[in-house]
Amino acid sequence: MKEAKRKTTKKVKSKVVEAAPIIGILTLPNKNNDFLGNKQNFIDIITKGQQNNQNVYVVTTADLKLNQQQIFGYQYDGIYNRWRRIKIPLPKVLYNRISYRKYEALPKTRRLILRCLKNQNVHLFNPFFFNKWSLFQWLKKSNKTKNYVPITQRLKGWQEVNTLLKQFDTLYIKPVKGKAGSGIMRIRTMIDEGELPYELKIQRKKSIGTYQFKTIQALHKMIKKNTGPGKYIVQQGIQLAKNYDNPFDLRVLIQKDGSGFWNIAGIGARVAGAKSITTHVPRGGKIDEPNILLTQYFGKEKADELLEKVRKVTLKICNQIESASSYPLGEMSMDLGIDEKGRIWFFEANSRPMKFDEPHIRNQSLTNIIKYSQFLMNNQKSTHKPKRRERN
């Protein structure tokens, strides 16, 4: 009788896999003698590696011993749909998929990442999550990128909100270390609403709250009540191009390829849900085709021009982020908006891109991960002196 497929983790202590250079997907251990992270994503990367004659294993921060030639790692068994914990050579390349900021910030984890950056025998790229405030500061330093950044200030008190509300009728308040749109607030001043001129929308984990206020002091009180202990930014609202009254923006995936150069893996579009203040799909947003949306709004000729400009702007921004961060980067996703007049705006970049749902982008992204890792294996690591990480 054929054994049913099941997911398990099995220890195999005696077997050691081949000594050929390997790729390790770096993640965190959990309490069940297993590991954290999107396992299906890891399986996809491992499968793409096999298609390119490249072995890929999952390695946890607990098992990564840089002073040892052999360490423990996890091998995926596709026949029985399970993971085996076995001994493997120390990976030549580490693809960082630590998925939680709070764990990455732990002193033990940070020390390990910094040791990887200094180690001449191991290539690790994308060592840390991006910080929203740092991103805007980096881009404002360059004449090539500063015009794509909305006016953005750190939220230290009410002066920033009051000053910006005199310039713009829409503002966004965003957590510096936010994820998937949670905790974002939108302020709108509505002169025609008479006694209730201020509207506040708050995007919580599972719901959206809408409130109206008579005075700016009442608005302040509600914002204070809903901001956590972390830091926030306040930002100019952009009037985005729309699809049937729903704003849309672009998601761009940029990765280094087998030649070591930045390459745009694909451009997707996300349309905001009817009641949402962002375009995130879990918030009611929908996936669409950029060329179709831009053509409907601007016409075909202008749409083609904009998409070409988006590609050029993306690479400018990407190069500036890499240069300003001073860390080795191999991929990032980027949220860009195009306003009603066709101007391009930068909203966010993510150093741990989520899986793109568009099949052609997904396939290209997996290929780039393998090919770039192989490029690193075949090239000597450049001397890297990690700068002191700014507190944010």
ABEGO torsion letter per residue (X at the ends): XBBBBBBBBBBBAABBBBABBBBBBBBBBBAAGBBBEBAAAAAAAAAAAAAAGBBBBBBBAAABBAABABBBBBBBBAAAGBBBBBBBBBBABBBBABABAAAAABAAAAAAAAAAAABAABBBBGABBBBAAAAAAAAAABAAAAAABBBBBBBABAAAAAAAAAABABBBBBBAABBGGBGBBBBBBBAAAEABABBBBBBBAABBBBBBBABAAAAAAAAAAABBABBBBBBBBBBBBBBGGBBBBBBBBBBBBAAGBBBBAEBBBBBBBAABABABAAAGBBBBBAAAAAAAAAEAAAAAAAAAAAAAAAAAAAAAAAAAAGBBBABBBBBBBBBAAGBBBBABBBABBBBBABAAAAAAAAAAAAAAAAAAAABBBBBBBBBBBBBX
